[in-house]
Amino acid sequence: MNKFFLFIIGALLLFGGGMATEWFIDKQEVPKNPDSTYQTAKRMADGVLELERIQKAYADVKASLDSARLRPAKGDVVVRYVSLTVRDTVPVHDTATVVTDRGETLSVPCPDVHCPDVRVNLALTKGKNGERVIASSSDGFVYAGLDVPIEGASGPVIRKWALGALYSPFPNRAGLFVDRDLMFLRTSLSLSAPVNSDLQEVVKGIRPEIRLAYRF
């Protein structure tokens, strides 16, 4: 067993151990699709409301989206739908005109008059321009708004490259490979050579391989 063979075995053990450790940590810390869990509404101490969350299929909310005129741009998909009902906290200090028995006209204050509730609808869409928010209201005209993506909070970095070692005992060959994800495809290039051979035989026996796989 030469040093090259020992190096390949060590690289395989190190690479496999690292991948297994990362898989175990990710499985423990990242729940599977956390957005699918139901959450009740929660009122904060300062009055802010954490909304109720319930996952639904697109077909179940399509009627609500159409009714709220939340139509995404061509090619974009709706990934989240939010509906809010806003009520004022300060009464409108209005007056009412009253005619007395003597025919006098008086202005009577009406401090308990409130504005009607306002319904606001939001949708988060995803497409070629990233994530966008569209808003509408059945009780008024949305004349302004601001969508602020938080830098560094868009989620984990998607790694598209992979580098590793390979070994095949039958025949006795070892080598290296590199993978690259391209959209829905995974491409791979590997180079292998015979083990336990002199340098000339190793050079002659180098064999490249190209693999193409469908990601799902």
N, C-alpha and C positions, 0 to 999 in steps of 0.2 A: 504494500500500500504506500504509494508515493505521497509527497507533500501536496501535490495538486489535488489528489483525491481527498485528502484530509481537509483541505481548504474548502472544497465544494460541500462536503458533509457539514462542516461548521457553519458555512453560509446558509445552507438549507435549514439547519436547526435554529439559527438566529432569526432568520426571516420568518419561519413558521411560528416560533415562539412569540415574536413581536406581533404578528397578525392575530394570533390567538388571544394575546393579552388585550389588544385594542378591541377585538370583538367582544370580549367579556366585559370590559369597562363600558363600552357603548351600550351593551345590552342592559347593564345595571342602571346606567344614569339617564338614558334617553328612552322614555316610554314610547310604545308603538302608537303613532298617530294620536297625540294628546288632544287634538282638537275634536276628536270623535266622542270624548266623554261629556256627559251632561253636567252643566253647572247652573246652580240657582242664582237668581239676582241677589246682590248684596249691597245694602246701603251703608256707605262710609260715615264716619263720625261727622265729617264736614258737609254731609248731604249729597256728596257725589255718589252716583249709582254705578256699580259694576253690573253690566247687563247679563241677563239670563242667556245661556248658550245651549243650543240644541242643534245637532247636525242633521241636515236634511239633504235629500238628493236634489239635483238641479231641477228635475221635473216638478218637484213639490213646491219650489219657490219661483218657478218661471212666471206663474200668473201674478204673483206679487211684484216681480220685477217689471213685468209689462204694465201693470196698473200704475206703478210709480214712475214709469217712463225712464227706467234705468237700463238704457240700451248701450252695451259696450261697443267700442270701435270694432270695425271689421277685423276678424282674426283674433280678437281678444276673448278671453273666457272670464266669467265671473267666478271668483273663488270665495267671496264672502258677501253676505247681505245683512245690513243693519237697519233696524227701524227704531226711531225715537219718537216719543211724545213729550213735548215741552209745555209746561204750565207756568204762568208768571207767579211770582211770589209777592209782588207789591200791587195792591188794588189800584185800578184806574180811578183817579179822583175826578169823576164826571158830575154833571148836574142834570137834573130833570126839571122840566117846566111844568108847573102846577097852577091851575086856575082855581081860585078860591070861590066861595059862595057869593062873594060880593063882586066877582068879576075881575079881581086883581090877579095879575100874573107874577108868580114867584119862581125863583130858581132855587131848587132844593138840592143840596149836595148828596151824592150817592157814593159813599166811600167803599162800599162792598162790591162794586162792579169789577169783574175780572175780565181779562182778554180771553177769547176762546183758546182751547188747546191747539198747539201747532204740531203737526206731524212732519218729521224729517226722515228721509230715506237715503241710505248710503249703500254703495256697492264697491267692493274692492275687485278690480279686474287685473288680469295679467296677460301680457302680450309682448310684442317685439320692442316696445318702449318701456318695458318693466312693469311694475305695479302702479296702477292709477286708481284714484278715488273719484267716483261720480256721485252727484248729490241731486236730490229733487225734493219737492214738498207739495203736497196736495192742498195745503192751506196758505200758500204764499209763493213768492218768487225768490229763489236762491240767487242773490246778486253777488256774493263774494264767498270765498273760502280759501283755505290753504292746506296743502298736503306736504308734510315735511318728513321725508325718509331720514331715519336716524343713522348716521354713519357708523359702520361697524356692528350694527344690530340686525343685519339682514339674514343671519343664520350662519351655519358652519361653512367653511371654505370647501368647495367641491374640488377634490383632487382628481386630475385626469390622467396622471402618469403613474406607472408602477415599474419598478426595477427589481429583478430577483434572479435567483440561481435555479438551475434545473439539473436533474440527474436521472438517468435511466440505467438500471442494472442489466437489462437485457435488450440491446447490447450495452456494454460498459461504456457509457458516454456521459459527459457532463458539459455544462455551459451556462450561459446567461441569457436573459430575455428582457425585453422592454415592452410594456403595454401602453396604449394611448386610447382614451375614449373620445370618439367623434360622434356627437349627436346620439343616434340610437345604435351606433356600431362600436365595437371594441376591436382594435387592431393590435397585432402582436408580432414582433420580430425577435427571433431567437437564433443564437449561434451555439453549436455544440461540437465537441471533438471527442475522439476516443481517449479513454483513461488507461494508464499503465502502458503507455507507448513512448517511444523516443520522440524528440522534437520534430523530426522530419515526418513521422507518421501522424503526429498530431496536426501539423500544418496541412498535410494532404487530406486528412479526414475531417476537416472543418466543414460543417454542413449548416447552411442557413435555412430557416423555416419562417414562413409568413402565415399567420392565422387571421381570420376575419370572423367575428361573432356578432350576433344580434343581442343587444341589451334589452332586458325586460324585468 
